[in-house]
Amino acid sequence: MGDFFYGWRRKAGGVALVLACVVVAGWVRSWRVDDLIQLTSEEDMATDIHIRSFEGFLIMQVETLVPPKPIKWAVPKWSIVELHKTAAADDPMIWRFRWCGFAAGYELGRAYLPDGRVDLWIIPYWSIVIPLTLLSAYLLLVKPRKPKLGPTQI
């Protein structure tokens, strides 16, 4: 078994396969639980960053005040909150890009952030899982090259 993982390709393929399995676990979990990671700036709550795993998508939301203030990140406060799915009100987003599950957009002036801007990026889990799986399959299944022997090594 140790001979199989000889060389950098097979080791990298094993790492890519483990990463693909971790992302698949997050993908499956996103259908049952809404996970949220939140990072807030210390200075007047000028910027909030939310990373959310929800119904097969990774969603990154950045809320900033307009005009932006200088951000001072003292000690970042991370909190992971498990939320059960709730029906969310549809906010009027201005979409710059929407295609095949990917999306990028923004909104100006929400009710709780009247002089602010909310940027939103949506990435489907499949767009991470499929390339990682294909990369790991290639790296694990391609036969390793035999080293070329130089004239002094014959």
DSSP file (Angstrom, degrees, kcal/mol; ACC not computed):
  #  RESIDUE AA STRUCTURE BP1 BP2  ACC     N-H-->O    O-->H-N    N-H-->O    O-->H-N    TCO  KAPPA ALPHA  PHI   PSI    X-CA   Y-CA   Z-CA
    1    1 A M    >>        0   0    0      0, 0.0     4,-0.8     0, 0.0     3,-0.7   0.000 360.0 360.0 360.0 -35.4    0.0    0.0    0.0
    2    2 A G  T 34  +     0   0    0      1,-0.2     3,-0.3     2,-0.2     0, 0.0   0.804 360.0  59.4 -64.8 -29.0    2.9    2.4    0.7
    3    3 A D  T >4 S+     0   0    0      1,-0.2     3,-1.3     2,-0.1    -1,-0.2   0.799  95.6  63.4 -69.3 -27.6    4.1    1.9   -2.8
    4    4 A F  T <4 S+     0   0    0     -3,-0.7    -1,-0.2     1,-0.3    -2,-0.2   0.873 102.8  47.9 -65.5 -36.1    0.9    3.2   -4.2
    5    5 A F  T 3< S+     0   0    0     -4,-0.8     2,-0.4    -3,-0.3    -1,-0.3   0.044  80.6 129.2 -95.6  26.7    1.4    6.7   -2.7
    6    6 A Y    <   +     0   0    0     -3,-1.3     4,-0.3     4,-0.1     3,-0.1  -0.694  58.2  27.6 -80.5 129.8    4.9    7.0   -3.9
    7    7 A G  S  > S-     0   0    0     -2,-0.4     4,-1.4     1,-0.1     5,-0.1  -0.078  93.5 -86.1 100.6 157.9    5.4   10.4   -5.6
    8    8 A W  H  > S+     0   0    0      1,-0.2     4,-2.7     2,-0.2     5,-0.2   0.810 117.8  61.9 -71.6 -30.7    3.8   13.7   -5.3
    9    9 A R  H  > S+     0   0    0      1,-0.2     4,-2.5     2,-0.2    -1,-0.2   0.938 106.0  44.1 -63.9 -47.1    0.9   13.0   -7.8
   10   10 A R  H  > S+     0   0    0     -4,-0.3     4,-2.1     2,-0.2    -1,-0.2   0.893 114.8  49.5 -67.2 -38.0   -0.6   10.2   -5.7
   11   11 A K  H  X S+     0   0    0     -4,-1.4     4,-2.1     2,-0.2    -2,-0.2   0.931 112.8  46.9 -65.2 -44.3   -0.2   12.1   -2.5
   12   12 A A  H  X S+     0   0    0     -4,-2.7     4,-2.5     1,-0.2    -2,-0.2   0.872 110.6  53.8 -64.8 -36.3   -1.8   15.2   -4.0
   13   13 A G  H  X S+     0   0    0     -4,-2.5     4,-2.1    -5,-0.2    -1,-0.2   0.890 107.8  50.0 -64.3 -39.6   -4.6   13.0   -5.4
   14   14 A G  H  X S+     0   0    0     -4,-2.1     4,-2.1     2,-0.2    -2,-0.2   0.902 111.4  48.2 -64.3 -41.4   -5.3   11.6   -2.0
   15   15 A V  H  X S+     0   0    0     -4,-2.1     4,-2.4     2,-0.2    -2,-0.2   0.913 111.3  50.3 -65.0 -42.4   -5.5   15.1   -0.5
   16   16 A A  H  X S+     0   0    0     -4,-2.5     4,-2.3     1,-0.2    -2,-0.2   0.883 110.1  50.8 -63.6 -37.9   -7.8   16.2   -3.3
   17   17 A L  H  X S+     0   0    0     -4,-2.1     4,-2.1     2,-0.2    -1,-0.2   0.902 109.9  49.0 -66.6 -41.0  -10.1   13.2   -2.7
   18   18 A V  H  X S+     0   0    0     -4,-2.1     4,-2.1     2,-0.2    -2,-0.2   0.915 111.7  49.7 -64.1 -42.4  -10.2   13.9    1.1
   19   19 A L  H  X S+     0   0    0     -4,-2.4     4,-2.4     1,-0.2    -2,-0.2   0.899 109.1  52.2 -62.5 -40.1  -11.1   17.6    0.3
   20   20 A A  H  X S+     0   0    0     -4,-2.3     4,-2.2     1,-0.2    -1,-0.2   0.902 109.2  50.0 -62.5 -40.3  -13.8   16.5   -2.1
   21   21 A C  H  X S+     0   0    0     -4,-2.1     4,-2.0     2,-0.2    -1,-0.2   0.886 110.0  50.3 -65.7 -38.5  -15.3   14.2    0.6
   22   22 A V  H  X S+     0   0    0     -4,-2.1     4,-1.9     2,-0.2    -2,-0.2   0.914 111.5  47.8 -65.2 -42.4  -15.3   17.1    3.1
   23   23 A V  H  X S+     0   0    0     -4,-2.4     4,-2.2     1,-0.2    -2,-0.2   0.879 109.9  52.9 -67.5 -36.8  -17.1   19.4    0.7
   24   24 A V  H  X S+     0   0    0     -4,-2.2     4,-2.7     2,-0.2     5,-0.2   0.897 106.9  52.9 -63.4 -39.2  -19.6   16.7   -0.1
   25   25 A A  H  X S+     0   0    0     -4,-2.0     4,-2.3     1,-0.2    -2,-0.2   0.912 110.6  46.7 -62.4 -41.4  -20.3   16.3    3.6
   26   26 A G  H  X S+     0   0    0     -4,-1.9     4,-1.8     2,-0.2    -1,-0.2   0.871 110.9  53.5 -65.2 -36.4  -20.9   20.1    3.8
   27   27 A W  H  X S+     0   0    0     -4,-2.2     4,-0.5     2,-0.2    29,-0.3   0.934 111.5  43.8 -63.1 -48.1  -23.1   19.9    0.7
   28   28 A V  H >< S+     0   0    0     -4,-2.7     3,-1.1     1,-0.2     4,-0.4   0.901 113.0  52.3 -65.1 -41.4  -25.3   17.1    2.2
   29   29 A R  H >X S+     0   0    0     -4,-2.3     4,-2.9     1,-0.2     3,-1.5   0.844  98.2  66.3 -63.3 -32.9  -25.5   19.0    5.6
   30   30 A S  H 3< S+     0   0    0     -4,-1.8    25,-2.1     1,-0.3    -1,-0.2   0.713  94.6  58.3 -65.5 -18.6  -26.6   22.2    3.8
   31   31 A W  T << S+     0   0    0     -3,-1.1    -1,-0.3    -4,-0.5    -2,-0.2   0.681 118.0  30.3 -81.8 -17.7  -29.9   20.5    2.9
   32   32 A R  T <4 S+     0   0    0     -3,-1.5    53,-0.4    -4,-0.4     2,-0.4   0.743 125.0  32.4-107.7 -33.2  -30.7   19.8    6.5
   33   33 A V     <  -     0   0    0     -4,-2.9     2,-0.8    51,-0.1    -1,-0.3  -0.976  66.0-137.1-133.5 139.7  -29.1   22.6    8.5
   34   34 A D  E     -A   83   0A   0     49,-2.6    49,-2.6    -2,-0.4     2,-0.3  -0.865  28.3-164.3 -95.5 107.6  -28.5   26.3    7.6
   35   35 A D  E     -AB  82  53A   0     18,-1.5    18,-2.2    -2,-0.8     2,-0.4  -0.742   6.1-171.9 -97.3 142.7  -24.9   27.1    8.9
   36   36 A L  E     -AB  81  52A   0     45,-1.4    45,-2.2    -2,-0.3     2,-0.5  -0.997  12.3-170.2-137.7 129.8  -23.7   30.6    9.3
   37   37 A I  E     -AB  80  51A   0     14,-2.7    14,-2.9    -2,-0.4     2,-0.4  -0.986  17.1-167.5-115.9 128.7  -20.2   32.0   10.0
   38   38 A Q  E     -AB  79  50A   0     41,-1.4    41,-0.9    -2,-0.5     2,-0.4  -0.960  13.8-172.9-125.6 133.8  -20.1   35.7   10.8
   39   39 A L  E     -AB  78  49A   0     10,-2.9    10,-2.9    -2,-0.4     2,-0.4  -0.992  12.3-172.0-124.4 123.1  -17.2   38.1   11.1
   40   40 A T  E     -AB  77  48A   0     37,-0.6    37,-0.5    -2,-0.4     8,-0.2  -0.925  21.2-124.3-119.8 139.1  -17.9   41.6   12.3
   41   41 A S        -     0   0    0      6,-2.4     4,-0.4    -2,-0.4    32,-0.2  -0.463  14.5-136.5 -76.5 153.9  -15.5   44.6   12.4
   42   42 A E  S    S+     0   0    0     30,-1.2     2,-1.1    -2,-0.1     3,-0.1   0.789  81.0  87.5 -80.4 -29.1  -15.0   46.3   15.7
   43   43 A E  S >  S-     0   0    0     29,-0.7     3,-1.8     1,-0.2     4,-0.1  -0.624 122.2 -46.0 -83.2  98.3  -15.2   49.9   14.5
   44   44 A D  T 3  S-     0   0    0     -2,-1.1    -1,-0.2     1,-0.3    -2,-0.1   0.724  95.1 -79.2  54.1  25.9  -18.9   51.0   14.5
   45   45 A M  T 3  S+     0   0    0     -4,-0.4    -1,-0.3    -3,-0.1    -3,-0.1   0.897  80.0 161.3  50.7  43.6  -19.9   47.7   12.9
   46   46 A A    <   +     0   0    0     -3,-1.8    19,-1.3     1,-0.2     2,-0.4   0.799  61.3  25.1 -67.4 -30.0  -18.7   49.2    9.6
   47   47 A T  E     - C   0  64A   0     17,-0.2    -6,-2.4    -4,-0.1     2,-0.4  -0.997  61.0-174.6-140.8 133.9  -18.4   45.8    7.8
   48   48 A D  E     -BC  40  63A   0     15,-2.3    15,-2.8    -2,-0.4     2,-0.5  -0.990   7.5-163.2-123.2 136.7  -20.0   42.4    8.4
   49   49 A I  E     -BC  39  62A   0    -10,-2.9   -10,-2.9    -2,-0.4     2,-0.5  -0.986   7.3-173.3-120.2 125.1  -19.0   39.3    6.5
   50   50 A H  E     -BC  38  61A   0     11,-3.0    11,-2.9    -2,-0.5     2,-0.5  -0.972   7.8-169.4-118.2 129.1  -21.4   36.3    6.5
   51   51 A I  E     -BC  37  60A   0    -14,-2.9   -14,-2.7    -2,-0.5     2,-0.4  -0.985  18.4-176.6-116.5 122.4  -20.5   32.9    5.0
   52   52 A R  E     -BC  36  59A   0      7,-3.2     7,-3.1    -2,-0.5     2,-0.6  -0.932  25.1-154.6-127.2 141.2  -23.5   30.7    4.8
   53   53 A S  E     +BC  35  58A   0    -18,-2.2   -18,-1.5    -2,-0.4     2,-0.4  -0.966  34.3 158.4-112.8 114.2  -24.1   27.1    3.7
   54   54 A F  E >   - C   0  57A   0      3,-2.4     3,-1.3    -2,-0.6   -23,-0.2  -0.965  57.4 -25.1-149.6 122.2  -27.7   26.8    2.6
   55   55 A E  T 3  S-     0   0    0    -25,-2.1   -24,-0.2    -2,-0.4     3,-0.1   0.822 126.6 -39.8  46.7  48.0  -29.6   24.3    0.3
   56   56 A G  T 3  S+     0   0    0    -29,-0.3    69,-2.2     1,-0.2    70,-0.4   0.587 119.5  99.3  85.9  11.3  -26.6   23.2   -1.8
   57   57 A F  E <   -CD  54 124A   0     -3,-1.3    -3,-2.4    67,-0.2     2,-0.5  -0.955  63.0-139.9-131.3 148.8  -25.0   26.7   -2.1
   58   58 A L  E     -CD  53 123A   0     65,-3.3    65,-2.8    -2,-0.3     2,-0.5  -0.945  28.2-167.5-100.3 127.1  -22.2   28.6   -0.4
   59   59 A I  E     -CD  52 122A   0     -7,-3.1    -7,-3.2    -2,-0.5     2,-0.5  -0.969  10.2-167.5-123.0 125.5  -23.3   32.2    0.0
   60   60 A M  E     -CD  51 121A   0     61,-2.8    61,-2.6    -2,-0.5     2,-0.4  -0.961   8.6-175.7-113.7 126.2  -20.9   35.1    0.9
   61   61 A Q  E     -CD  50 120A   0    -11,-2.9   -11,-3.0    -2,-0.5     2,-0.5  -0.982   6.8-168.5-125.0 127.7  -22.6   38.3    2.0
   62   62 A V  E     -CD  49 119A   0     57,-2.5    57,-2.9    -2,-0.4     2,-0.5  -0.971   3.4-166.1-118.9 119.6  -20.6   41.5    2.8
   63   63 A E  E     +CD  48 118A   0    -15,-2.8   -15,-2.3    -2,-0.5     2,-0.3  -0.923  16.6 169.9-107.0 122.5  -22.4   44.4    4.4
   64   64 A T  E     -CD  47 117A   0     53,-2.8    53,-3.2    -2,-0.5     2,-0.2  -0.945  34.1-114.0-131.7 152.7  -20.6   47.8    4.4
   65   65 A L  E     - D   0 116A   0    -19,-1.3    51,-0.3    -2,-0.3     4,-0.1  -0.598  42.2-106.0 -80.2 146.1  -21.5   51.3    5.2
   66   66 A V  S    S+     0   0    0     49,-2.9     3,-0.0    -2,-0.2    -2,-0.0  -0.982 110.4  33.8-116.3 125.1  -21.5   53.8    2.3
   67   67 A P  S    S-     0   0    0      0, 0.0    -1,-0.2     0, 0.0    -2,-0.1   0.583 109.8-121.4 -71.7 150.1  -19.3   55.8    2.1
   68   68 A P        -     0   0    0      0, 0.0    -2,-0.1     0, 0.0   -21,-0.1  -0.296  21.3-146.5 -66.2 143.0  -16.9   53.1    3.6
   69   69 A K        -     0   0    0     -4,-0.1     2,-0.2   -23,-0.1    -4,-0.1  -0.663  36.1 -84.6 -97.8 159.3  -15.1   53.9    6.8
   70   70 A P        -     0   0    0      0, 0.0     2,-0.5     0, 0.0   -24,-0.1  -0.476  49.9-131.7 -62.9 134.0  -11.6   52.6    7.5
   71   71 A I        -     0   0    0     -2,-0.2     2,-0.6   -25,-0.1     0, 0.0  -0.762  19.6-167.4 -95.1 130.7  -11.9   49.2    9.0
   72   72 A K        -     0   0    0     -2,-0.5   -30,-1.2   -29,-0.1     2,-1.0  -0.957   3.1-165.0-116.2 111.6  -10.1   48.2   12.1
   73   73 A W        +     0   0    0     -2,-0.6   -32,-0.1   -32,-0.2    -2,-0.0  -0.825  14.2 172.8 -95.6  99.8  -10.2   44.5   12.8
   74   74 A A  S    S-     0   0    0     -2,-1.0    -1,-0.2     1,-0.3   -33,-0.0   0.781  71.4 -20.1 -69.4-109.7   -9.1   44.1   16.4
   75   75 A V  S    S-     0   0    0      2,-0.0    -1,-0.3   -34,-0.0     0, 0.0  -0.913  83.0-122.4 -98.7 114.4   -9.5   40.5   17.4
   76   76 A P        -     0   0    0      0, 0.0     2,-0.7     0, 0.0   -35,-0.1  -0.303  19.3-143.5 -60.0 136.3  -11.9   38.9   14.8
   77   77 A K  E     -A   40   0A   0    -37,-0.5   -37,-0.6     2,-0.0     2,-0.4  -0.900  18.3-171.9-104.5 113.7  -15.0   37.4   16.5
   78   78 A W  E     +A   39   0A   0     -2,-0.7     2,-0.4   -39,-0.1   -39,-0.2  -0.860   5.4 178.8-104.2 136.8  -16.2   34.3   14.7
   79   79 A S  E     -A   38   0A   0    -41,-0.9   -41,-1.4    -2,-0.4     2,-0.6  -0.993  16.0-155.0-138.0 134.1  -19.4   32.6   15.6
   80   80 A I  E     -A   37   0A   0     -2,-0.4     2,-0.5   -43,-0.2   -43,-0.2  -0.936  17.8-174.4-108.2 121.3  -20.8   29.5   14.1
   81   81 A V  E     -A   36   0A   0    -45,-2.2   -45,-1.4    -2,-0.6     2,-0.6  -0.961  17.0-147.6-121.2 128.1  -24.6   29.3   14.4
   82   82 A E  E     -A   35   0A   0     -2,-0.5     2,-0.4   -47,-0.2   -47,-0.2  -0.857  24.0-179.0 -94.0 122.5  -26.7   26.4   13.4
   83   83 A L  E     -A   34   0A   0    -49,-2.6   -49,-2.6    -2,-0.6     2,-0.2  -0.946  26.0-126.4-121.0 140.3  -30.1   27.6   12.2
   84   84 A H        -     0   0    0     -2,-0.4   -51,-0.1   -51,-0.2   -52,-0.0  -0.606  49.4 -84.3 -79.6 149.7  -33.0   25.5   11.1
   85   85 A K        +     0   0    0    -53,-0.4     2,-0.3    -2,-0.2    -1,-0.1  -0.261  53.3 178.6 -59.4 132.0  -34.3   26.6    7.7
   86   86 A T        -     0   0    0     -3,-0.1     2,-0.5     0, 0.0    -3,-0.0  -0.951  38.6 -97.7-129.8 153.5  -36.8   29.4    7.8
   87   87 A A        -     0   0    0     -2,-0.3     2,-0.3     1,-0.0    -2,-0.0  -0.589  42.6-152.5 -71.9 122.7  -38.5   31.2    5.0
   88   88 A A        -     0   0    0     -2,-0.5     2,-0.2     1,-0.0    -1,-0.0  -0.762  17.6-112.6 -99.4 143.1  -36.6   34.3    4.2
   89   89 A A        -     0   0    0     -2,-0.3     2,-0.5     1,-0.1    -1,-0.0  -0.521  35.4-113.5 -71.0 137.7  -38.1   37.4    2.7
   90   90 A D        -     0   0    0     -2,-0.2    -1,-0.1     2,-0.0     0, 0.0  -0.621  30.7-153.2 -75.9 121.8  -36.9   38.1   -0.8
   91   91 A D        -     0   0    0     -2,-0.5     2,-1.4     1,-0.0    19,-0.0  -0.715  27.0-105.3 -93.5 146.5  -34.9   41.3   -0.9
   92   92 A P        -     0   0    0      0, 0.0     2,-0.3     0, 0.0    -1,-0.0  -0.562  48.7-176.5 -74.3  95.5  -34.7   43.3   -4.1
   93   93 A M        -     0   0    0     -2,-1.4     2,-0.8    14,-0.1    14,-0.2  -0.641  27.2-135.0 -91.2 148.8  -31.2   42.5   -5.3
   94   94 A I  E     -E  106   0A   0     12,-3.1    12,-2.1    -2,-0.3     2,-0.5  -0.918  27.9-149.5-100.7 107.0  -29.5   44.0   -8.4
   95   95 A W  E     +E  105   0A   0     -2,-0.8    10,-0.3    10,-0.2     3,-0.1  -0.665  23.8 179.7 -86.6 125.2  -27.9   41.0  -10.0
   96   96 A R  E    S+     0   0A   0      8,-2.5     2,-0.3    -2,-0.5     9,-0.2   0.733  77.8  12.4 -87.2 -27.6  -24.8   41.6  -12.0
   97   97 A F  E     +E  104   0A   0      7,-1.9     7,-2.4     2,-0.0    -1,-0.3  -0.968  59.8 166.9-154.9 130.0  -24.4   37.9  -12.9
   98   98 A R  E     +E  103   0A   0     -2,-0.3     2,-0.3     5,-0.2     5,-0.2  -0.923  19.5 140.9-146.4 120.5  -26.7   34.9  -12.7
   99   99 A W  E >   -E  102   0A   0      3,-2.5     3,-2.6    -2,-0.3    -2,-0.0  -0.864  68.0 -18.8-163.3 125.5  -25.9   31.7  -14.5
  100  100 A C  T 3  S-     0   0    0      1,-0.3     3,-0.1    -2,-0.3    -2,-0.0   0.789 128.4 -42.6  53.4  38.0  -26.2   27.9  -13.7
  101  101 A G  T 3  S+     0   0    0      1,-0.4    -1,-0.3    22,-0.1     2,-0.3   0.145 116.1 111.7  95.9 -20.0  -26.5   28.4   -9.9
  102  102 A F  E <   +E   99   0A   0     -3,-2.6    -3,-2.5    21,-0.1    -1,-0.4  -0.624  41.7 169.0 -83.7 146.4  -23.7   31.1   -9.7
  103  103 A A  E     -EF  98 122A   0     19,-1.7    19,-2.8    -2,-0.3     2,-0.3  -0.988  20.5-175.3-156.5 150.0  -24.8   34.6   -8.9
  104  104 A A  E     +EF  97 121A   0     -7,-2.4    -8,-2.5    -2,-0.3    -7,-1.9  -0.969  26.9 135.5-145.5 131.0  -23.3   38.0   -7.9
  105  105 A G  E     -EF  95 120A   0     15,-2.4    15,-2.9    -2,-0.3     2,-0.3  -0.947  31.1-141.0-161.1 179.7  -25.3   41.0   -7.0
  106  106 A Y  E     -EF  94 119A   0    -12,-2.1   -12,-3.1    -2,-0.3     2,-0.3  -0.959   2.6-156.1-148.5 164.8  -25.7   43.9   -4.6
  107  107 A E  E     - F   0 118A   0     11,-1.9    11,-2.8    -2,-0.3     2,-0.4  -0.993  11.5-145.3-144.4 138.8  -28.4   45.9   -2.8
  108  108 A L  E    S+ F   0 117A   0     -2,-0.3     9,-0.2     9,-0.2     7,-0.1  -0.895  70.5   6.2-106.9 134.9  -28.3   49.5   -1.5
  109  109 A G  E     -     0   0A   0      7,-2.4    -1,-0.2    -2,-0.4     2,-0.1   0.987  65.4-169.9  67.1  70.9  -30.1   50.6    1.6
  110  110 A R  E >   - F   0 113A   0      3,-1.1     3,-0.6    -3,-0.2     6,-0.2  -0.415  39.2-103.3 -78.3 166.7  -31.7   47.7    3.5
  111  111 A A  T 3  S+     0   0    0      1,-0.3    -1,-0.1     2,-0.1    -2,-0.0   0.893 123.7  39.2 -60.1 -41.6  -34.1   48.5    6.4
  112  112 A Y  T 3  S+     0   0    0      1,-0.2    -1,-0.3     2,-0.1    -3,-0.0   0.547 126.7  37.3 -86.8  -6.4  -31.5   47.6    9.0
  113  113 A L  E X   + F   0 110A   0     -3,-0.6     3,-1.4     1,-0.1    -3,-1.1  -0.536  68.7 165.8-140.0  68.3  -28.6   49.3    7.0
  114  114 A P  E 3  S+     0   0A   0      0, 0.0    -1,-0.1     0, 0.0    -2,-0.1   0.809  79.8  37.8 -63.8 -31.8  -30.2   52.4    5.4
  115  115 A D  E 3  S+     0   0A   0     -6,-0.1   -49,-2.9    -7,-0.1     2,-0.2  -0.209 108.2  86.9-109.9  43.5  -26.9   54.0    4.4
  116  116 A G  E <   -D   65   0A   0     -3,-1.4    -7,-2.4   -51,-0.3     2,-0.4  -0.728  65.0-127.7-132.7-179.9  -25.1   50.8    3.5
  117  117 A R  E     -DF  64 108A   0    -53,-3.2   -53,-2.8    -2,-0.2     2,-0.5  -0.990  11.2-156.0-133.6 139.2  -24.5   48.3    0.7
  118  118 A V  E     -DF  63 107A   0    -11,-2.8   -11,-1.9    -2,-0.4     2,-0.4  -0.972   8.6-165.8-119.4 117.8  -24.9   44.6    0.7
  119  119 A D  E     -DF  62 106A   0    -57,-2.9   -57,-2.5    -2,-0.5     2,-0.4  -0.835   8.1-167.0-101.0 142.2  -22.8   42.5   -1.8
  120  120 A L  E     -DF  61 105A   0    -15,-2.9   -15,-2.4    -2,-0.4     2,-0.4  -0.995  11.5-176.6-136.0 130.9  -23.8   38.9   -2.4
  121  121 A W  E     -DF  60 104A   0    -61,-2.6   -61,-2.8    -2,-0.4     2,-0.4  -0.995   8.0-165.0-125.7 133.9  -21.9   36.0   -4.1
  122  122 A I  E     +DF  59 103A   0    -19,-2.8   -19,-1.7    -2,-0.4   -63,-0.2  -0.978   7.6 179.1-123.3 128.3  -23.5   32.5   -4.5
  123  123 A I  E     -D   58   0A   0    -65,-2.8   -65,-3.3    -2,-0.4     2,-0.2  -0.994  24.7-131.5-128.1 124.4  -21.5   29.4   -5.5
  124  124 A P  E >   -D   57   0A   0      0, 0.0     3,-1.0     0, 0.0     4,-0.3  -0.497  16.3-128.3 -74.4 145.5  -23.1   26.0   -5.9
  125  125 A Y  T >> S+     0   0    0    -69,-2.2     4,-2.3     1,-0.2     3,-2.0   0.844 104.5  66.0 -60.5 -35.0  -21.4   23.1   -4.1
  126  126 A W  H 3> S+     0   0    0    -70,-0.4     4,-2.2     1,-0.3    -1,-0.2   0.818  91.8  63.2 -60.8 -28.3  -21.3   21.0   -7.2
  127  127 A S  H <4 S+     0   0    0     -3,-1.0    -1,-0.3     1,-0.2    -2,-0.2   0.647 111.6  37.1 -72.5 -12.2  -18.9   23.5   -8.8
  128  128 A I  H <> S+     0   0    0     -3,-2.0     4,-1.6    -4,-0.3    -2,-0.2   0.782 116.9  49.9 -98.9 -41.8  -16.3   22.6   -6.1
  129  129 A V  H  X S+     0   0    0     -4,-2.3     4,-2.5     2,-0.2     5,-0.2   0.927 107.4  51.5 -67.3 -47.3  -17.0   18.9   -5.8
  130  130 A I  H  X S+     0   0    0     -4,-2.2     4,-2.5     1,-0.2     5,-0.2   0.934 111.6  44.6 -63.4 -49.0  -16.8   17.9   -9.4
  131  131 A P  H  > S+     0   0    0      0, 0.0     4,-2.6     0, 0.0    -1,-0.2   0.909 114.7  49.9 -61.6 -39.2  -13.4   19.6  -10.2
  132  132 A L  H  X S+     0   0    0     -4,-1.6     4,-2.4     2,-0.2    -2,-0.2   0.907 112.2  47.9 -63.7 -40.0  -11.9   18.2   -7.0
  133  133 A T  H  X S+     0   0    0     -4,-2.5     4,-2.5     2,-0.2    -1,-0.2   0.920 113.3  46.9 -66.4 -43.9  -13.2   14.7   -7.8
  134  134 A L  H  X S+     0   0    0     -4,-2.5     4,-2.4    -5,-0.2    -2,-0.2   0.901 112.8  49.8 -65.0 -40.4  -11.9   14.8  -11.4
  135  135 A L  H  X S+     0   0    0     -4,-2.6     4,-2.6    -5,-0.2     5,-0.2   0.927 112.2  47.1 -62.9 -44.9   -8.5   16.1  -10.2
  136  136 A S  H  X S+     0   0    0     -4,-2.4     4,-2.4     2,-0.2     5,-0.2   0.902 111.4  51.6 -65.7 -39.5   -8.2   13.4   -7.6
  137  137 A A  H  X S+     0   0    0     -4,-2.5     4,-2.4     2,-0.2     5,-0.3   0.928 112.3  46.3 -62.4 -43.9   -9.2   10.7  -10.1
  138  138 A Y  H  X S+     0   0    0     -4,-2.4     4,-1.9     1,-0.2    -2,-0.2   0.948 115.0  45.5 -62.3 -48.6   -6.6   11.9  -12.6
  139  139 A L  H  < S+     0   0    0     -4,-2.6    -1,-0.2     1,-0.2    -2,-0.2   0.831 119.3  41.4 -67.1 -32.0   -3.8   12.2  -10.0
  140  140 A L  H  < S+     0   0    0     -4,-2.4    -1,-0.2    -5,-0.2    -2,-0.2   0.825 119.8  40.2 -84.4 -32.0   -4.6    8.8   -8.5
  141  141 A L  H  < S+     0   0    0     -4,-2.4     2,-0.3    -5,-0.2    -2,-0.2   0.688  87.9  96.2 -97.0 -19.4   -5.2    6.8  -11.7
  142  142 A V  S  < S-     0   0    0     -4,-1.9     3,-0.1    -5,-0.3  -132,-0.0  -0.544  83.8-111.3 -72.7 133.7   -2.6    8.0  -14.1
  143  143 A K        -     0   0    0     -2,-0.3     2,-0.1     1,-0.1    -1,-0.1  -0.399  33.7-112.5 -65.6 137.6    0.4    5.7  -14.0
  144  144 A P        -     0   0    0      0, 0.0     2,-0.2     0, 0.0    -1,-0.1  -0.424  32.8-112.5 -69.4 145.8    3.5    7.3  -12.5
  145  145 A R        -     0   0    0     -2,-0.1     3,-0.0     1,-0.1    -3,-0.0  -0.484  25.1-120.1 -75.7 146.5    6.4    8.0  -14.9
  146  146 A K        -     0   0    0     -2,-0.2    -1,-0.1     1,-0.1     2,-0.0  -0.707  37.4-103.6 -83.3 139.5    9.5    6.1  -14.5
  147  147 A P        -     0   0    0      0, 0.0     2,-0.3     0, 0.0    -1,-0.1  -0.352  33.7-116.8 -64.3 140.8   12.5    8.4  -13.8
  148  148 A K        -     0   0    0      1,-0.0     2,-0.5    -2,-0.0    -3,-0.0  -0.615  26.4-133.8 -77.2 133.6   14.8    8.9  -16.8
  149  149 A L        -     0   0    0     -2,-0.3     5,-0.1     2,-0.0    -1,-0.0  -0.758  15.7-141.3 -90.9 130.9   18.3    7.6  -16.2
  150  150 A G    >   -     0   0    0     -2,-0.5     3,-1.1     1,-0.1     4,-0.3  -0.260  32.7 -95.5 -79.2 174.1   21.1    9.8  -17.1
  151  151 A P  G >  S+     0   0    0      0, 0.0     3,-0.5     0, 0.0    -1,-0.1   0.775 125.3  51.6 -64.3 -25.6   24.4    8.6  -18.7
  152  152 A T  G 3  S+     0   0    0      1,-0.2    -3,-0.0     2,-0.1     0, 0.0   0.622 104.4  57.5 -85.9 -11.6   26.1    8.4  -15.3
  153  153 A Q  G <         0   0    0     -3,-1.1    -1,-0.2     1,-0.2    -4,-0.0   0.350 360.0 360.0-101.3   7.0   23.3    6.3  -13.7
  154  154 A I    <         0   0    0     -3,-0.5    -1,-0.2    -4,-0.3    -2,-0.1   0.470 360.0 360.0 -78.4 360.0   23.3    3.4  -16.2
